[in-house]
């Protein structure tokens, strides 16, 4: 049934864990949003816009992040024959490198703060995802990026709430972007501007409240949190190899609605298991009783053993035909 719905459980114990989930923690980009970004605006300071785009796209070409890919795709005609050296990825911040002899920083606002680079404070009010750029330790402008929410994300959150499951969103993106997505989807709590270690802290805090939680993510930075959660769920279509390897459950088609499907499959399985246990034990107890008073024959004993096992298998096969509505 899970396979039919594009879900891989890496062990039957995770089917059981999913029946106990009371909190679902989710990453934003690639999990609730499509992770297909498009450049919206380029704002250069003290430099030509085309030059800013060229330098930014050149350094971002060394990253696999969806935001980086969007910038590179937007500027694929202008980044040819560029000398790129000393590339360093600063986790949760962005990239640092040398392009044509210029030291380039490209990432979020935390990156500029880390290197003590002054910038126009008004850009902190921009709602969209923003990539800020510094050239030779001087602020040079920004590029805004837009992402789309997945079609089934809203229904997925509604379905989780109908099951009395608390929803939490953790993201390295700006708090304004995170708040906008959370408000649109109706997510209970949303935290932005998080580094990978901050995500771990948030999940640990929830676990300290004795919550049984699932974490859903797709990026390489999500792997530690996926490992920490009671049930780690990876988006397998766009997800990084590290996250998929670490996860207990993999959603192959990247649909957030499949989180609820996985929970339902766990509950259906648990229901069938208990039906089979009660059936098997009930029949065996009855045969033992009638055997003790001398009524049961060899055929009743055979039925209590092989017959009951066959009935349990046939009952379990019914799971495959469940519509999950």
TORBAMAR-271362 format. One record per residue (C-alpha): y negated, x negated, z negated; residue in one letter. Coordinates in Angstrom, 2 decimals. Layout:
py|px|pz|aa
Y|X|Z|A
...
//
This chain:
py|px|pz|aa
0.00|0.00|0.00|X
-2.36|-2.87|-0.82|X
-1.50|-4.59|2.47|X
-2.27|-1.41|4.41|X
-5.71|-1.43|2.84|X
-6.40|-5.11|3.49|X
-5.92|-6.23|-0.12|X
-3.79|-9.16|-1.31|X
-2.58|-9.24|-4.92|X
-1.33|-12.71|-5.90|X
0.93|-11.31|-8.63|X
2.09|-8.03|-10.14|X
0.31|-8.91|-13.40|X
-3.04|-8.50|-11.61|X
-2.04|-4.95|-10.63|X
-1.73|-4.29|-14.35|X
-5.04|-5.99|-15.18|X
-6.89|-3.82|-12.65|X
-5.89|-0.67|-14.61|X
-7.77|-2.00|-17.65|X
-11.01|-3.06|-15.91|X
-14.12|-1.55|-17.54|X
-16.73|-3.88|-15.99|X
-17.13|-5.12|-12.44|X
-19.44|-8.10|-11.94|X
-20.50|-8.81|-8.36|X
-22.29|-11.47|-6.40|X
-24.97|-10.16|-4.02|X
-24.92|-12.11|-0.76|X
-21.75|-11.55|1.23|X
-20.35|-9.15|-1.37|X
-22.78|-6.24|-1.53|X
-24.86|-7.39|1.41|X
-23.63|-8.43|4.84|X
-24.69|-12.04|4.51|X
-26.05|-11.78|8.05|X
-29.63|-12.92|7.66|X
-32.47|-12.84|10.17|X
-35.75|-14.77|10.08|X
-38.68|-12.40|9.46|X
-41.76|-14.60|9.00|X
-42.70|-18.28|9.24|X
-45.76|-19.40|7.28|X
-46.85|-23.03|7.68|X
-49.39|-24.88|5.52|X
-51.02|-27.97|7.01|X
-48.43|-28.18|9.77|X
-47.60|-26.39|13.02|X
-45.19|-23.44|12.63|X
-42.84|-24.80|15.29|X
-42.70|-28.16|13.53|X
-41.99|-26.45|10.19|X
-39.20|-24.43|11.79|X
-37.77|-27.53|13.47|X
-37.66|-29.57|10.26|X
-36.28|-26.69|8.18|X
-33.62|-25.76|10.71|X
-32.61|-29.40|11.10|X
-31.86|-29.89|7.42|X
-30.30|-26.41|7.07|X
-27.92|-27.27|9.93|X
-26.03|-29.36|7.36|X
-25.32|-26.29|5.22|X
-22.85|-23.40|5.66|X
-24.84|-20.93|3.57|X
-25.59|-17.64|5.40|X
-29.34|-18.16|4.95|X
-29.11|-21.63|6.47|X
-27.10|-20.32|9.41|X
-29.77|-17.67|10.08|X
-32.54|-20.28|10.25|X
-30.47|-22.57|12.49|X
-29.64|-19.70|14.83|X
-33.32|-18.76|15.03|X
-34.28|-22.34|15.94|X
-31.27|-23.58|17.90|X
-33.47|-24.59|20.84|X
-35.75|-26.89|18.84|X
-33.39|-28.95|16.69|X
-31.87|-31.12|19.41|X
-32.16|-34.92|19.28|X
-33.28|-34.96|15.64|X
-32.36|-37.85|13.31|X
-31.02|-36.44|10.03|X
-30.09|-38.77|7.16|X
-29.38|-38.86|3.40|X
-28.56|-35.16|3.12|X
-28.03|-34.04|-0.47|X
-27.12|-30.50|-1.53|X
-28.61|-29.61|-4.90|X
-26.44|-26.80|-6.27|X
-28.36|-23.57|-6.84|X
-31.57|-25.08|-5.47|X
-31.30|-26.13|-1.82|X
-31.20|-29.26|0.31|X
-32.88|-32.66|0.30|X
-32.82|-35.10|3.20|X
-34.68|-37.38|5.58|X
-35.58|-36.19|9.07|X
-37.32|-38.50|11.53|X
-38.50|-40.61|8.59|X
-39.88|-37.64|6.62|X
-38.43|-36.57|3.27|X
-37.69|-32.85|3.46|X
-36.93|-30.36|0.70|X
-35.78|-26.86|1.70|X
-34.54|-24.21|-0.70|X
-35.75|-21.79|-3.36|X
-38.73|-22.05|-5.70|X
-36.58|-23.74|-8.34|X
-36.24|-26.68|-5.95|X
-40.02|-27.22|-5.80|X
-40.27|-26.89|-9.59|X
-37.47|-29.42|-10.03|X
-39.43|-32.00|-8.05|X
-42.79|-30.98|-9.60|X
-44.30|-29.94|-6.27|X
-47.33|-27.65|-6.44|X
-47.30|-24.52|-4.26|X
-49.19|-21.29|-3.68|X
-48.20|-19.05|-6.62|X
-48.73|-15.90|-4.55|X
-45.43|-16.54|-2.76|X
-43.65|-15.67|-6.01|X
-44.56|-12.01|-5.35|X
-42.79|-11.92|-1.96|X
-39.88|-9.47|-2.25|X
-37.75|-10.83|0.59|X
-35.47|-13.85|0.35|X
-37.63|-16.93|0.90|X
-36.92|-20.55|1.84|X
-39.74|-22.86|0.77|X
-40.26|-26.26|2.36|X
-41.86|-29.49|1.19|X
-42.53|-32.53|3.37|X
-43.02|-35.90|1.67|X
-43.36|-34.13|-1.70|X
-46.09|-31.80|-0.43|X
-45.70|-28.02|-0.03|X
-45.55|-27.19|3.69|X
-44.84|-23.46|3.87|X
-42.03|-20.95|3.78|X
-39.67|-18.83|5.89|X
-38.71|-15.30|4.84|X
-35.23|-13.99|5.50|X
-33.88|-10.42|5.42|X
-30.33|-9.30|4.69|X
-28.72|-5.88|5.02|X
-26.74|-3.95|2.42|X
-23.17|-3.17|3.49|X
-22.58|0.41|4.65|X
-20.03|1.27|1.95|X
-21.74|-0.55|-0.96|X
-23.55|2.54|-2.28|X
-20.38|4.65|-2.27|X
-18.46|1.80|-3.93|X
-20.91|1.71|-6.85|X
-20.79|5.51|-7.17|X
-16.98|5.43|-7.24|X
-17.00|2.75|-9.94|X
-19.35|4.84|-12.07|X
-17.08|7.86|-11.59|X
-14.30|5.76|-13.17|X
-16.63|4.89|-16.10|X
-16.86|1.26|-14.96|X
-20.02|-0.71|-15.76|X
-21.51|-2.53|-12.77|X
-23.33|-5.87|-13.00|X
-24.82|-8.00|-10.21|X
-25.36|-11.76|-10.52|X
-27.20|-13.73|-7.85|X
-28.93|-17.01|-7.22|X
-31.49|-15.11|-5.17|X
-34.96|-14.15|-6.41|X
-35.14|-11.53|-9.16|X
-37.38|-9.31|-6.99|X
-34.75|-9.26|-4.22|X
-31.97|-8.63|-6.72|X
-33.91|-5.80|-8.39|X
-34.53|-4.13|-5.03|X
-30.81|-4.17|-4.12|X
-29.80|-3.03|-7.61|X
-32.23|-0.11|-7.51|X
-31.02|0.94|-4.04|X
-27.37|0.90|-5.10|X
-27.77|2.14|-8.67|X
-26.26|-0.95|-10.31|X
-26.42|-0.91|-14.12|X
-27.60|-4.49|-14.73|X
-28.80|-7.15|-12.27|X
-29.71|-10.78|-12.87|X
-31.34|-13.10|-10.33|X
-32.51|-16.73|-10.17|X
-29.11|-17.86|-11.51|X
-27.50|-21.25|-11.05|X
-23.67|-21.37|-10.91|X
-23.51|-22.34|-14.60|X
-25.77|-19.39|-15.46|X
-23.31|-17.03|-13.79|X
-20.54|-18.48|-15.95|X
-22.69|-17.90|-19.06|X
-23.36|-14.26|-18.13|X
-19.66|-13.56|-17.51|X
-18.67|-15.30|-20.75|X
-21.22|-13.20|-22.64|X
-19.66|-10.02|-21.23|X
-16.18|-11.24|-22.17|X
-17.46|-11.91|-25.70|X
-18.20|-8.17|-25.88|X
-14.43|-7.63|-25.48|X
-14.85|-6.29|-21.98|X
-12.09|-6.52|-19.40|X
-13.91|-7.54|-16.26|X
-13.41|-8.31|-12.62|X
-15.73|-10.68|-10.76|X
-16.21|-10.27|-7.02|X
-17.70|-13.11|-4.99|X
-17.46|-15.02|-1.73|X
-19.32|-18.34|-2.09|X
-18.03|-21.73|-3.19|X
-20.41|-21.50|-6.19|X
-18.53|-18.36|-7.30|X
-15.20|-20.14|-7.80|X
-15.78|-21.04|-11.51|X
-16.74|-17.43|-12.35|X
-13.81|-16.03|-10.36|X
-11.49|-18.25|-12.41|X
-13.08|-17.11|-15.70|X
-12.82|-13.37|-15.06|X
-9.77|-11.32|-16.10|X
-9.40|-10.46|-12.42|X
-11.08|-12.71|-9.86|X
-11.65|-10.98|-6.53|X
-12.65|-12.87|-3.37|X
-14.13|-11.46|-0.20|X
-11.68|-13.06|2.22|X
-13.47|-12.54|5.52|X
-16.64|-14.52|4.80|X
-15.46|-16.15|1.57|X
-15.17|-19.88|1.02|X
-11.73|-21.48|0.83|X
-12.32|-22.54|-2.78|X
-13.10|-18.99|-3.90|X
-10.16|-17.48|-2.01|X
-7.82|-20.10|-3.46|X
-9.07|-19.47|-7.01|X
-9.07|-15.66|-6.78|X
-6.30|-13.42|-8.10|X
-7.04|-10.72|-5.53|X
-8.36|-11.13|-1.98|X
-10.13|-8.38|-0.01|X
-9.54|-9.28|3.63|X
-12.18|-7.09|5.30|X
-15.10|-7.80|2.91|X
-15.65|-4.10|2.08|X
-16.89|-3.55|-1.50|X
-15.25|-0.09|-1.47|X
-11.90|-1.90|-1.57|X
-12.67|-2.94|-5.17|X
-12.18|0.69|-6.20|X
-9.13|0.91|-3.93|X
-7.59|-2.07|-5.76|X
-8.19|-0.36|-9.11|X
-6.60|2.86|-7.85|X
-3.58|0.99|-6.49|X
-3.11|-0.62|-9.92|X
-3.25|2.76|-11.65|X
-0.84|4.36|-9.18|X
1.60|1.48|-9.64|X
1.41|1.73|-13.43|X
2.03|5.48|-13.25|X
5.14|4.99|-11.09|X
6.41|2.22|-13.37|X
6.22|4.50|-16.42|X
7.90|7.33|-14.51|X
10.78|4.99|-13.67|X
11.07|3.68|-17.23|X
11.18|7.20|-18.70|X
13.67|8.34|-16.04|X
15.99|5.36|-16.56|X
15.90|5.41|-20.36|X
16.16|9.20|-20.51|X
19.26|9.39|-18.30|X
20.94|6.47|-20.11|X
20.32|8.02|-23.53|X
21.78|11.36|-22.36|X
24.88|9.67|-20.91|X
25.32|7.62|-24.11|X
25.17|10.81|-26.20|X
27.65|12.76|-24.06|X
29.82|9.67|-23.86|X
29.87|9.43|-27.67|X
31.20|12.97|-27.93|X
33.82|12.30|-25.25|X
32.38|14.34|-22.36|X
31.10|11.59|-20.04|X
33.43|10.09|-17.44|X
33.24|6.94|-15.35|X
31.17|8.78|-12.72|X
28.43|9.67|-15.23|X
28.32|6.00|-16.26|X
28.02|4.91|-12.63|X
25.17|7.39|-12.08|X
23.38|6.20|-15.24|X
23.46|2.66|-13.84|X
23.43|2.50|-10.03|X
22.25|6.08|-9.45|X
19.22|5.75|-11.71|X
18.31|2.39|-10.12|X
18.41|4.03|-6.68|X
16.22|6.94|-7.86|X
13.70|4.46|-9.30|X
13.52|2.62|-5.97|X
13.04|5.86|-4.02|X
10.34|6.93|-6.47|X
8.55|3.59|-6.05|X
8.67|3.87|-2.24|X
6.39|6.92|-2.54|X
3.50|4.57|-3.34|X
3.28|3.56|0.33|X
2.39|7.10|1.41|X
-0.48|7.53|-1.06|X
-3.80|8.35|0.64|X
-5.96|6.99|-2.25|X
-8.43|9.86|-1.97|X
//
